[in-house]
Amino acid sequence: MPHKSIPLWVTTLAILFAGCVLYVWLRSEPLDLVERTPTLQGSQAEAKAESLARVVDLTGCFKFFDDVPAGKLKGSWHGFRGDKQDNINTDSPDLFTTWPTTGPEILWQIEVGDGHAMPAIVNGCAYLLDYDEARSGDILKCLNADTGALRWEHLYRVKTKRNHGISRTVVATDGHSVLSIGPHCHVLSLVASNGTYQWGMDMVARYGTKVPLWYTGQCPLIDNNMAILAPAGTNVVLCGLDLITGKTLFETPSPRGIEMSHSSVMVMTFDGVRQYVYAGLGGIIGVQADGEARGKLLWKTTDFTPSVVAPSPVPLTDNRFLMTAGYGSGSAMFRVSRDTTDTWKAELLFKRDKKVFACEQQTPILLKGRLYSILPSDGGGERQQLACMTLDGERLWTSGKDDLFGLGPFLATQDGLFFLLNDAGTLTLARTSKDGYQRLARHELMGGKGRDAWGPMILVNHRLFLRDSTRLYCLKVGDERK
């Protein structure tokens, strides 16, 4: 019937009208379509967006406070584990072996961003990589080492969320330049005296580096006027860049299966050849450090491959080195050698169980032919105690259940004094020998309320620098060297 056909005509006309409107709109406002091809990492559009989000202007912004001079502190700590990378102070003054009930004198303390980064110290200045959450940026600071007052700062914007802290690396300095690696693998080189920008680089963008689980823990190394870095990326595992210009001096092609860990590059000499040794995720490598073959990959071992690596390799005598880690990994000792055809290898000598000798976060110390470490949290009945082991793998002693140190740092003097800090900021002074451990003093520096006091301590002259997650301290622990 005719009256039943009216809705059909109306619907048809509406469809035609809508089609015309759509046609006109598409011709006047073409869509900017992006192809979304599936990949293992996500679509091309997502990859492009992630790449754009990583673009960081490392020239940043700079502030200089000309009314704050450099300090007068004598001595230096040029980077991670000190001038010789051994975490041993060799030019200590007369250190106090007892403390008053109030503990060592606090010379100064300042608030810092959440993290575990510690300064490098030279020429009366303390250089610290920090994170400013209010301004959403990594910030490299120069402090007066005597007072903690800010001399200059360089900030570049990069958004970072807390993840057991943010900044966690020790910068490196030779007194002329200062070098840092930020949480997201941004490298920055500045003039040490006045903070002038020299160069910057994103290891993720250049080398395909994968940012580690808890951000960058690798501390940069300065060696022979070079910035030595281990991007452990898709194409380069280790590189040397001119410290002042950033020019590439060598790049070591990446062997398969190596990614960036939280460990740092260490300098060692095997069979008379200086090498850069790096423990990445997936294996440990040795790279020639000098000569025409500088940058050549000499050897790789996969005989010790923990899922998480924070400690760095420890150089030993007789062409050996020790590697350790937490999470059940224990420790392993290697000997590096080469045969008559100049082929190198790292031979596994022995392993030790996590309950015998291991360390979860800090790097063990070699002192007077003995190794010292804090046993990991899963180290059995002697967990979190200071342990001493011979180079043959025999454990000599532990500090006892009344002296536990969590994941905290420890450093030594050449005569066997140890400073140890636990997670809550309680500081201990002890004397060690082959016969055992003797506590000399203990003080709850932070009232037992410090949080995640994991940053490596620094001892320069009579001053001990340490921190928890949000405060940096400078303590007087001896008579100043004249």
PAGUDREN-281785 format. One line per field, with one value per residue (C-alpha): residue in three letters; residue number from 1; x, y, z; chain. Coordinates in pm, whole numbers, always signed. Last residue first. Example, Ala and Ser with C-alpha at 12.3 -4.5 7.8 and 13.67 -1.06 7.14 Angstrom:
// PAGUDREN-281785
code c(SER | ALA)
pos c(2 | 1)
c1 c(+1367 | +1230)
c2 c(-106 | -450)
c3 c(+714 | +780)
unit c(A | A)
//
This chain:
// PAGUDREN-281785
code c(LYS | ARG | GLU | ASP | GLY | VAL | LYS | LEU | CYS | TYR | LEU | ARG | THR | SER | ASP | ARG | LEU | PHE | LEU | ARG | HIS | ASN | VAL | LEU | ILE | MET | PRO | GLY | TRP | ALA | ASP | ARG | GLY | LYS | GLY | GLY | MET | LEU | GLU | HIS | ARG | ALA | LEU | ARG | GLN | TYR | GLY | ASP | LYS | SER | THR | ARG | ALA | LEU | THR | LEU | THR | GLY | ALA | ASP | ASN | LEU | LEU | PHE | PHE | LEU | GLY | ASP | GLN | THR | ALA | LEU | PHE | PRO | GLY | LEU | GLY | PHE | LEU | ASP | ASP | LYS | GLY | SER | THR | TRP | LEU | ARG | GLU | GLY | ASP | LEU | THR | MET | CYS | ALA | LEU | GLN | GLN | ARG | GLU | GLY | GLY | GLY | ASP | SER | PRO | LEU | ILE | SER | TYR | LEU | ARG | GLY | LYS | LEU | LEU | ILE | PRO | THR | GLN | GLN | GLU | CYS | ALA | PHE | VAL | LYS | LYS | ASP | ARG | LYS | PHE | LEU | LEU | GLU | ALA | LYS | TRP | THR | ASP | THR | THR | ASP | ARG | SER | VAL | ARG | PHE | MET | ALA | SER | GLY | SER | GLY | TYR | GLY | ALA | THR | MET | LEU | PHE | ARG | ASN | ASP | THR | LEU | PRO | VAL | PRO | SER | PRO | ALA | VAL | VAL | SER | PRO | THR | PHE | ASP | THR | THR | LYS | TRP | LEU | LEU | LYS | GLY | ARG | ALA | GLU | GLY | ASP | ALA | GLN | VAL | GLY | ILE | ILE | GLY | GLY | LEU | GLY | ALA | TYR | VAL | TYR | GLN | ARG | VAL | GLY | ASP | PHE | THR | MET | VAL | MET | VAL | SER | SER | HIS | SER | MET | GLU | ILE | GLY | ARG | PRO | SER | PRO | THR | GLU | PHE | LEU | THR | LYS | GLY | THR | ILE | LEU | ASP | LEU | GLY | CYS | LEU | VAL | VAL | ASN | THR | GLY | ALA | PRO | ALA | LEU | ILE | ALA | MET | ASN | ASN | ASP | ILE | LEU | PRO | CYS | GLN | GLY | THR | TYR | TRP | LEU | PRO | VAL | LYS | THR | GLY | TYR | ARG | ALA | VAL | MET | ASP | MET | GLY | TRP | GLN | TYR | THR | GLY | ASN | SER | ALA | VAL | LEU | SER | LEU | VAL | HIS | CYS | HIS | PRO | GLY | ILE | SER | LEU | VAL | SER | HIS | GLY | ASP | THR | ALA | VAL | VAL | THR | ARG | SER | ILE | GLY | HIS | ASN | ARG | LYS | THR | LYS | VAL | ARG | TYR | LEU | HIS | GLU | TRP | ARG | LEU | ALA | GLY | THR | ASP | ALA | ASN | LEU | CYS | LYS | LEU | ILE | ASP | GLY | SER | ARG | ALA | GLU | ASP | TYR | ASP | LEU | LEU | TYR | ALA | CYS | GLY | ASN | VAL | ILE | ALA | PRO | MET | ALA | HIS | GLY | ASP | GLY | VAL | GLU | ILE | GLN | TRP | LEU | ILE | GLU | PRO | GLY | THR | THR | PRO | TRP | THR | THR | PHE | LEU | ASP | PRO | SER | ASP | THR | ASN | ILE | ASN | ASP | GLN | LYS | ASP | GLY | ARG | PHE | GLY | HIS | TRP | SER | GLY | LYS | LEU | LYS | GLY | ALA | PRO | VAL | ASP | ASP | PHE | PHE | LYS | PHE | CYS | GLY | THR | LEU | ASP | VAL | VAL | ARG | ALA | LEU | SER | GLU | ALA | LYS | ALA | GLU | ALA | GLN | SER | GLY | GLN | LEU | THR | PRO | THR | ARG | GLU | VAL | LEU | ASP | LEU | PRO | GLU | SER | ARG | LEU | TRP | VAL | TYR | LEU | VAL | CYS | GLY | ALA | PHE | LEU | ILE | ALA | LEU | THR | THR | VAL | TRP | LEU | PRO | ILE | SER | LYS | HIS | PRO | MET)
pos c(482 | 481 | 480 | 479 | 478 | 477 | 476 | 475 | 474 | 473 | 472 | 471 | 470 | 469 | 468 | 467 | 466 | 465 | 464 | 463 | 462 | 461 | 460 | 459 | 458 | 457 | 456 | 455 | 454 | 453 | 452 | 451 | 450 | 449 | 448 | 447 | 446 | 445 | 444 | 443 | 442 | 441 | 440 | 439 | 438 | 437 | 436 | 435 | 434 | 433 | 432 | 431 | 430 | 429 | 428 | 427 | 426 | 425 | 424 | 423 | 422 | 421 | 420 | 419 | 418 | 417 | 416 | 415 | 414 | 413 | 412 | 411 | 410 | 409 | 408 | 407 | 406 | 405 | 404 | 403 | 402 | 401 | 400 | 399 | 398 | 397 | 396 | 395 | 394 | 393 | 392 | 391 | 390 | 389 | 388 | 387 | 386 | 385 | 384 | 383 | 382 | 381 | 380 | 379 | 378 | 377 | 376 | 375 | 374 | 373 | 372 | 371 | 370 | 369 | 368 | 367 | 366 | 365 | 364 | 363 | 362 | 361 | 360 | 359 | 358 | 357 | 356 | 355 | 354 | 353 | 352 | 351 | 350 | 349 | 348 | 347 | 346 | 345 | 344 | 343 | 342 | 341 | 340 | 339 | 338 | 337 | 336 | 335 | 334 | 333 | 332 | 331 | 330 | 329 | 328 | 327 | 326 | 325 | 324 | 323 | 322 | 321 | 320 | 319 | 318 | 317 | 316 | 315 | 314 | 313 | 312 | 311 | 310 | 309 | 308 | 307 | 306 | 305 | 304 | 303 | 302 | 301 | 300 | 299 | 298 | 297 | 296 | 295 | 294 | 293 | 292 | 291 | 290 | 289 | 288 | 287 | 286 | 285 | 284 | 283 | 282 | 281 | 280 | 279 | 278 | 277 | 276 | 275 | 274 | 273 | 272 | 271 | 270 | 269 | 268 | 267 | 266 | 265 | 264 | 263 | 262 | 261 | 260 | 259 | 258 | 257 | 256 | 255 | 254 | 253 | 252 | 251 | 250 | 249 | 248 | 247 | 246 | 245 | 244 | 243 | 242 | 241 | 240 | 239 | 238 | 237 | 236 | 235 | 234 | 233 | 232 | 231 | 230 | 229 | 228 | 227 | 226 | 225 | 224 | 223 | 222 | 221 | 220 | 219 | 218 | 217 | 216 | 215 | 214 | 213 | 212 | 211 | 210 | 209 | 208 | 207 | 206 | 205 | 204 | 203 | 202 | 201 | 200 | 199 | 198 | 197 | 196 | 195 | 194 | 193 | 192 | 191 | 190 | 189 | 188 | 187 | 186 | 185 | 184 | 183 | 182 | 181 | 180 | 179 | 178 | 177 | 176 | 175 | 174 | 173 | 172 | 171 | 170 | 169 | 168 | 167 | 166 | 165 | 164 | 163 | 162 | 161 | 160 | 159 | 158 | 157 | 156 | 155 | 154 | 153 | 152 | 151 | 150 | 149 | 148 | 147 | 146 | 145 | 144 | 143 | 142 | 141 | 140 | 139 | 138 | 137 | 136 | 135 | 134 | 133 | 132 | 131 | 130 | 129 | 128 | 127 | 126 | 125 | 124 | 123 | 122 | 121 | 120 | 119 | 118 | 117 | 116 | 115 | 114 | 113 | 112 | 111 | 110 | 109 | 108 | 107 | 106 | 105 | 104 | 103 | 102 | 101 | 100 | 99 | 98 | 97 | 96 | 95 | 94 | 93 | 92 | 91 | 90 | 89 | 88 | 87 | 86 | 85 | 84 | 83 | 82 | 81 | 80 | 79 | 78 | 77 | 76 | 75 | 74 | 73 | 72 | 71 | 70 | 69 | 68 | 67 | 66 | 65 | 64 | 63 | 62 | 61 | 60 | 59 | 58 | 57 | 56 | 55 | 54 | 53 | 52 | 51 | 50 | 49 | 48 | 47 | 46 | 45 | 44 | 43 | 42 | 41 | 40 | 39 | 38 | 37 | 36 | 35 | 34 | 33 | 32 | 31 | 30 | 29 | 28 | 27 | 26 | 25 | 24 | 23 | 22 | 21 | 20 | 19 | 18 | 17 | 16 | 15 | 14 | 13 | 12 | 11 | 10 | 9 | 8 | 7 | 6 | 5 | 4 | 3 | 2 | 1)
c1 c(+9730 | +9517 | +9196 | +9155 | +8904 | +8543 | +8384 | +8056 | +7902 | +7542 | +7306 | +6934 | +6643 | +6701 | +6972 | +7310 | +7683 | +7995 | +8274 | +8519 | +8868 | +9058 | +8802 | +8584 | +8289 | +7990 | +7802 | +7430 | +7214 | +7048 | +6702 | +6514 | +6658 | +6446 | +6694 | +6757 | +6928 | +7284 | +7201 | +7561 | +7800 | +8161 | +8458 | +8307 | +8568 | +8563 | +8782 | +9118 | +9219 | +9178 | +8896 | +8833 | +8483 | +8296 | +7919 | +7663 | +7288 | +7111 | +6799 | +6931 | +7260 | +7587 | +7936 | +8270 | +8561 | +8909 | +9166 | +9486 | +9425 | +9092 | +8765 | +8421 | +8072 | +7731 | +7389 | +7175 | +7099 | +7386 | +7364 | +7599 | +7442 | +7399 | +7771 | +8041 | +8120 | +8436 | +8706 | +8529 | +8755 | +8731 | +9101 | +9117 | +9028 | +8682 | +8551 | +8180 | +7990 | +7646 | +7322 | +7241 | +7428 | +7139 | +7074 | +7209 | +6870 | +6909 | +7253 | +7588 | +7782 | +8121 | +8492 | +8766 | +9114 | +9462 | +9530 | +9199 | +8977 | +8635 | +8303 | +8066 | +7732 | +7383 | +7321 | +7654 | +7787 | +8000 | +7907 | +7527 | +7494 | +7693 | +8046 | +8166 | +8504 | +8779 | +8572 | +8810 | +8795 | +8945 | +9179 | +9320 | +9665 | +9761 | +10004 | +9721 | +9556 | +9447 | +9173 | +9108 | +8758 | +8597 | +8222 | +7971 | +7628 | +7338 | +7042 | +6884 | +7210 | +7519 | +7890 | +8191 | +8553 | +8859 | +9180 | +9500 | +9718 | +9591 | +9232 | +9010 | +8651 | +8367 | +8080 | +7784 | +7429 | +7349 | +6993 | +6900 | +7235 | +7469 | +7792 | +7952 | +7852 | +8204 | +8328 | +8678 | +8899 | +8645 | +8861 | +8810 | +9178 | +9355 | +9604 | +9705 | +9508 | +9184 | +9124 | +8770 | +8678 | +8322 | +8086 | +7758 | +7382 | +7296 | +7615 | +7932 | +8189 | +8568 | +8772 | +9119 | +9482 | +9714 | +10008 | +9875 | +9550 | +9518 | +9185 | +8971 | +8610 | +8290 | +7984 | +7702 | +7330 | +7294 | +7284 | +7215 | +7440 | +7289 | +7479 | +7813 | +7795 | +8050 | +8306 | +8306 | +8617 | +8716 | +8371 | +8382 | +8209 | +8413 | +8559 | +8565 | +8640 | +8418 | +8505 | +8248 | +8116 | +7845 | +7761 | +7500 | +7183 | +7284 | +7522 | +7556 | +7880 | +8049 | +8409 | +8434 | +8786 | +9070 | +9284 | +9009 | +8693 | +8429 | +8053 | +7851 | +7610 | +7296 | +7064 | +6697 | +6562 | +6485 | +6758 | +6701 | +6747 | +7023 | +6953 | +7289 | +7219 | +6861 | +6893 | +7241 | +7114 | +7409 | +7534 | +7817 | +8038 | +7797 | +7968 | +7928 | +8180 | +8482 | +8385 | +8320 | +8024 | +7968 | +7620 | +7504 | +7132 | +7074 | +6722 | +6834 | +7103 | +7468 | +7715 | +8054 | +8241 | +8528 | +8847 | +8897 | +8907 | +8543 | +8305 | +7943 | +7815 | +7488 | +7152 | +6908 | +6543 | +6458 | +6308 | +6121 | +6007 | +5875 | +6089 | +6003 | +6302 | +6388 | +6752 | +6906 | +7257 | +7343 | +7605 | +7775 | +7518 | +7618 | +7713 | +7942 | +8299 | +8243 | +8099 | +7846 | +7833 | +7503 | +7386 | +7008 | +6785 | +6446 | +6080 | +6086 | +5914 | +6066 | +6423 | +6657 | +7019 | +7365 | +7623 | +7959 | +8131 | +8386 | +8698 | +8932 | +8789 | +8492 | +8256 | +7908 | +7662 | +7344 | +7104 | +6761 | +6482 | +6599 | +6833 | +6792 | +7113 | +7343 | +7647 | +7946 | +7771 | +8005 | +8046 | +7807 | +7614 | +7736 | +8090 | +8277 | +8574 | +8833 | +8872 | +9065 | +9420 | +9433 | +9336 | +9555 | +9474 | +9093 | +8973 | +8669 | +8883 | +8816 | +9163 | +9047 | +8737 | +8473 | +8268 | +8423 | +8712 | +8731 | +8981 | +9197 | +9208 | +8884 | +8912 | +8565 | +8484 | +8329 | +7959 | +7887 | +7900 | +7587 | +7557 | +7233 | +7198 | +6917 | +6914 | +7180 | +7051 | +6735 | +6553 | +6376 | +6251 | +5881 | +5944 | +6081 | +5786 | +5542 | +5725 | +5719 | +5350 | +5275 | +5489 | +5281 | +5407 | +5750 | +5715 | +5568 | +5213 | +5189 | +4979 | +4972 | +4910 | +4616 | +4620 | +4256 | +4172 | +3959 | +3790 | +3755 | +3649 | +3392 | +3232 | +3198 | +3059 | +2793 | +2698 | +2673 | +2454 | +2216 | +2193 | +2126 | +1857 | +1691 | +1678 | +1537 | +1263 | +1173 | +1148 | +945 | +687 | +629 | +363 | +128 | +123 | +0)
c2 c(+1994 | +1683 | +1743 | +1553 | +1272 | +1169 | +1504 | +1430 | +1553 | +1450 | +1420 | +1386 | +1234 | +861 | +823 | +985 | +968 | +1185 | +1122 | +1402 | +1372 | +1366 | +1244 | +946 | +870 | +645 | +454 | +541 | +281 | +462 | +335 | +537 | +695 | +661 | +507 | +853 | +953 | +921 | +625 | +588 | +295 | +274 | +37 | -289 | -561 | -812 | -1116 | -1290 | -1191 | -830 | -581 | -271 | -129 | +202 | +178 | +429 | +382 | +535 | +316 | +93 | +24 | +214 | +69 | +248 | +4 | +46 | -199 | +6 | +101 | +256 | +88 | +154 | +15 | +73 | -45 | -330 | -451 | -380 | -625 | -613 | -785 | -1105 | -1149 | -975 | -1276 | -1487 | -1662 | -1772 | -1982 | -1900 | -1913 | -1533 | -1544 | -1446 | -1191 | -1135 | -829 | -943 | -888 | -1260 | -1485 | -1726 | -1764 | -1532 | -1437 | -1074 | -1063 | -1101 | -779 | -814 | -820 | -993 | -1061 | -1002 | -691 | -530 | -629 | -468 | -612 | -406 | -301 | -419 | -785 | -912 | -1266 | -1500 | -1816 | -1808 | -1695 | -2002 | -1968 | -2032 | -2152 | -2099 | -1988 | -1921 | -1591 | -1636 | -1459 | -1573 | -1432 | -1744 | -1847 | -1849 | -1570 | -1546 | -1416 | -1597 | -1596 | -1607 | -1643 | -1520 | -1611 | -1574 | -1621 | -1282 | -1092 | -1046 | -1130 | -1115 | -1164 | -1101 | -1287 | -1217 | -1326 | -1055 | -933 | -688 | -666 | -673 | -432 | -496 | -435 | -734 | -868 | -1185 | -1338 | -1452 | -1607 | -1859 | -1648 | -1528 | -1280 | -1207 | -961 | -717 | -457 | -97 | -8 | -237 | +32 | +80 | +96 | -18 | -363 | -481 | -757 | -886 | -1037 | -1202 | -1190 | -875 | -677 | -723 | -486 | -511 | -241 | -379 | -291 | -558 | -687 | -1043 | -902 | -541 | -412 | -99 | -131 | -46 | -11 | -250 | -170 | -385 | -282 | -566 | -838 | -1128 | -1108 | -933 | -556 | -393 | -196 | +172 | +389 | +754 | +904 | +1282 | +1410 | +1731 | +1758 | +1397 | +1249 | +943 | +578 | +308 | -23 | -267 | -107 | -220 | -324 | -156 | -238 | +138 | +76 | +413 | +535 | +914 | +972 | +1194 | +886 | +727 | +890 | +637 | +684 | +515 | +247 | +239 | +365 | +311 | +48 | -215 | -104 | +135 | -64 | +87 | +126 | +289 | +647 | +698 | +490 | +625 | +984 | +1224 | +1552 | +1791 | +2066 | +2279 | +2530 | +2437 | +2688 | +2500 | +2149 | +2220 | +2001 | +1657 | +1499 | +1146 | +1062 | +694 | +731 | +767 | +1020 | +948 | +1215 | +1358 | +1652 | +1819 | +1991 | +1833 | +1483 | +1423 | +1129 | +1127 | +869 | +711 | +649 | +922 | +812 | +630 | +285 | +359 | +719 | +850 | +1031 | +1316 | +1466 | +1836 | +1937 | +2111 | +2250 | +2384 | +2615 | +2696 | +2542 | +2549 | +2211 | +2388 | +2262 | +2072 | +2384 | +2221 | +2175 | +2033 | +1826 | +1832 | +1576 | +1730 | +1743 | +2096 | +2004 | +1654 | +1785 | +1489 | +1485 | +1429 | +1557 | +1729 | +1816 | +2097 | +2167 | +2097 | +1748 | +1547 | +1309 | +1312 | +1039 | +919 | +708 | +847 | +1084 | +1439 | +1608 | +1793 | +1923 | +1837 | +2009 | +1961 | +1687 | +1598 | +1224 | +1065 | +1233 | +969 | +1074 | +871 | +639 | +542 | +899 | +909 | +1038 | +1157 | +927 | +908 | +559 | +560 | +230 | +194 | +12 | +220 | +377 | +741 | +653 | +380 | +563 | +899 | +1137 | +1117 | +1389 | +1541 | +1879 | +2055 | +2431 | +2488 | +2650 | +2994 | +3083 | +3449 | +3373 | +3158 | +3016 | +2887 | +2686 | +2563 | +2257 | +2193 | +1836 | +1914 | +1583 | +1389 | +1077 | +1159 | +1180 | +825 | +696 | +857 | +704 | +359 | +393 | +487 | +202 | -38 | -230 | -357 | -701 | -539 | -480 | -227 | +68 | +293 | +653 | +838 | +1216 | +1245 | +1486 | +1785 | +1936 | +1616 | +1411 | +1671 | +1689 | +1310 | +1286 | +1547 | +1368 | +1033 | +1181 | +1320 | +986 | +801 | +1049 | +1021 | +642 | +656 | +897 | +686 | +373 | +554 | +660 | +309 | +210 | +492 | +355 | +0)
c3 c(+5638 | +5638 | +5830 | +6153 | +6125 | +6059 | +5975 | +5802 | +5475 | +5420 | +5121 | +5185 | +4986 | +4926 | +5190 | +5163 | +5224 | +5209 | +5462 | +5518 | +5669 | +5338 | +5086 | +5178 | +4950 | +5021 | +4750 | +4740 | +4915 | +5204 | +5106 | +5367 | +5680 | +5991 | +6236 | +6374 | +6052 | +6180 | +6399 | +6519 | +6555 | +6665 | +6677 | +6551 | +6523 | +6237 | +6200 | +6185 | +5831 | +5938 | +5976 | +6185 | +6202 | +6181 | +6152 | +6021 | +6066 | +5767 | +5751 | +5471 | +5650 | +5617 | +5653 | +5700 | +5713 | +5859 | +5726 | +5691 | +5327 | +5411 | +5324 | +5179 | +5240 | +5087 | +5207 | +5079 | +5430 | +5669 | +5959 | +6258 | +6559 | +6360 | +6309 | +6100 | +5882 | +5871 | +5667 | +5350 | +5134 | +4763 | +4673 | +4671 | +5040 | +5163 | +5416 | +5482 | +5605 | +5717 | +5523 | +5524 | +5768 | +5826 | +5455 | +5187 | +5044 | +5154 | +4998 | +5181 | +5224 | +5059 | +5136 | +4938 | +5077 | +4935 | +5140 | +5040 | +4749 | +4788 | +4669 | +4448 | +4598 | +4499 | +4570 | +4697 | +4703 | +4912 | +5103 | +5125 | +4761 | +4657 | +4526 | +4173 | +4051 | +3795 | +3496 | +3207 | +3023 | +2676 | +2438 | +2105 | +2035 | +1835 | +2111 | +2366 | +2560 | +2923 | +3152 | +3481 | +3626 | +3971 | +4018 | +4275 | +4412 | +4169 | +4405 | +4340 | +4395 | +4186 | +4179 | +3948 | +4049 | +3831 | +3759 | +3567 | +3865 | +4099 | +4119 | +3931 | +4065 | +3810 | +3883 | +4112 | +3977 | +3753 | +3729 | +3535 | +3626 | +3346 | +3473 | +3234 | +2933 | +2859 | +2599 | +2477 | +2292 | +2148 | +1974 | +2092 | +2081 | +1833 | +1734 | +2094 | +2416 | +2585 | +2436 | +2515 | +2762 | +2783 | +3042 | +2944 | +2893 | +3084 | +3082 | +3284 | +3134 | +3133 | +2961 | +2896 | +2953 | +2810 | +3015 | +3046 | +3180 | +3295 | +3424 | +3380 | +3499 | +3309 | +3533 | +3631 | +3621 | +3309 | +2943 | +2701 | +2554 | +2354 | +2029 | +2020 | +1982 | +1758 | +1963 | +1876 | +1877 | +1880 | +1827 | +1862 | +2177 | +2163 | +2515 | +2638 | +2298 | +2276 | +2348 | +2284 | +2416 | +2302 | +1968 | +1713 | +1896 | +2218 | +2499 | +2558 | +2752 | +2786 | +2809 | +2783 | +2662 | +2782 | +2855 | +3067 | +3200 | +3308 | +3332 | +3609 | +3492 | +3706 | +3434 | +3505 | +3745 | +3477 | +3238 | +2944 | +2621 | +2410 | +2038 | +1976 | +1877 | +1997 | +2313 | +2386 | +2382 | +2349 | +2488 | +2414 | +2562 | +2767 | +2996 | +3364 | +3499 | +3633 | +3530 | +3161 | +3072 | +2917 | +2920 | +2838 | +2831 | +2918 | +3061 | +3426 | +3330 | +3248 | +3358 | +3262 | +3417 | +3234 | +3348 | +3690 | +3547 | +3634 | +3651 | +3768 | +4017 | +3908 | +4079 | +3971 | +4006 | +4328 | +4384 | +4059 | +4073 | +3743 | +3488 | +3252 | +3073 | +3078 | +3079 | +3379 | +3431 | +3778 | +3925 | +4256 | +4494 | +4861 | +5012 | +5261 | +5218 | +4890 | +4724 | +4495 | +4117 | +4001 | +3704 | +3683 | +3519 | +3456 | +3542 | +3690 | +4017 | +4004 | +3996 | +3947 | +4057 | +3909 | +4158 | +4118 | +4447 | +4421 | +4628 | +4336 | +4284 | +4409 | +4230 | +4376 | +4469 | +4301 | +4509 | +4433 | +4526 | +4462 | +4707 | +5036 | +5191 | +5480 | +5620 | +5852 | +6050 | +6336 | +6387 | +6637 | +6919 | +7162 | +7076 | +6814 | +6843 | +6581 | +6455 | +6132 | +6113 | +5756 | +5472 | +5162 | +5040 | +5050 | +4907 | +4680 | +4418 | +4105 | +4134 | +4170 | +4364 | +4350 | +4081 | +3999 | +4053 | +4430 | +4515 | +4787 | +4956 | +5049 | +4992 | +4850 | +4517 | +4539 | +4576 | +4490 | +4118 | +4130 | +3779 | +3627 | +3308 | +3085 | +2862 | +2598 | +2633 | +2437 | +2473 | +2197 | +2375 | +2320 | +1945 | +1943 | +2147 | +1904 | +1608 | +1769 | +1843 | +1482 | +1352 | +1557 | +1854 | +1955 | +1796 | +1488 | +1356 | +1071 | +1170 | +863 | +959 | +800 | +776 | +666 | +382 | +485 | +172 | -27 | +275 | +379 | +30 | +12 | +365 | +289 | -33 | +144 | +415 | +153 | -28 | +297 | +398 | +58 | +87 | +440 | +339 | +40 | +260 | +526 | +261 | +121 | +380 | +265 | -88 | +0)
unit c(A | A | A | A | A | A | A | A | A | A | A | A | A | A | A | A | A | A | A | A | A | A | A | A | A | A | A | A | A | A | A | A | A | A | A | A | A | A | A | A | A | A | A | A | A | A | A | A | A | A | A | A | A | A | A | A | A | A | A | A | A | A | A | A | A | A | A | A | A | A | A | A | A | A | A | A | A | A | A | A | A | A | A | A | A | A | A | A | A | A | A | A | A | A | A | A | A | A | A | A | A | A | A | A | A | A | A | A | A | A | A | A | A | A | A | A | A | A | A | A | A | A | A | A | A | A | A | A | A | A | A | A | A | A | A | A | A | A | A | A | A | A | A | A | A | A | A | A | A | A | A | A | A | A | A | A | A | A | A | A | A | A | A | A | A | A | A | A | A | A | A | A | A | A | A | A | A | A | A | A | A | A | A | A | A | A | A | A | A | A | A | A | A | A | A | A | A | A | A | A | A | A | A | A | A | A | A | A | A | A | A | A | A | A | A | A | A | A | A | A | A | A | A | A | A | A | A | A | A | A | A | A | A | A | A | A | A | A | A | A | A | A | A | A | A | A | A | A | A | A | A | A | A | A | A | A | A | A | A | A | A | A | A | A | A | A | A | A | A | A | A | A | A | A | A | A | A | A | A | A | A | A | A | A | A | A | A | A | A | A | A | A | A | A | A | A | A | A | A | A | A | A | A | A | A | A | A | A | A | A | A | A | A | A | A | A | A | A | A | A | A | A | A | A | A | A | A | A | A | A | A | A | A | A | A | A | A | A | A | A | A | A | A | A | A | A | A | A | A | A | A | A | A | A | A | A | A | A | A | A | A | A | A | A | A | A | A | A | A | A | A | A | A | A | A | A | A | A | A | A | A | A | A | A | A | A | A | A | A | A | A | A | A | A | A | A | A | A | A | A | A | A | A | A | A | A | A | A | A | A | A | A | A | A | A | A | A | A | A | A | A | A | A | A | A | A | A | A | A | A | A | A | A | A | A | A | A | A | A | A | A | A | A | A | A | A | A | A | A | A | A | A | A | A | A | A | A | A | A | A | A | A | A | A | A | A | A | A | A | A | A | A | A | A | A | A | A | A | A | A | A | A)
//
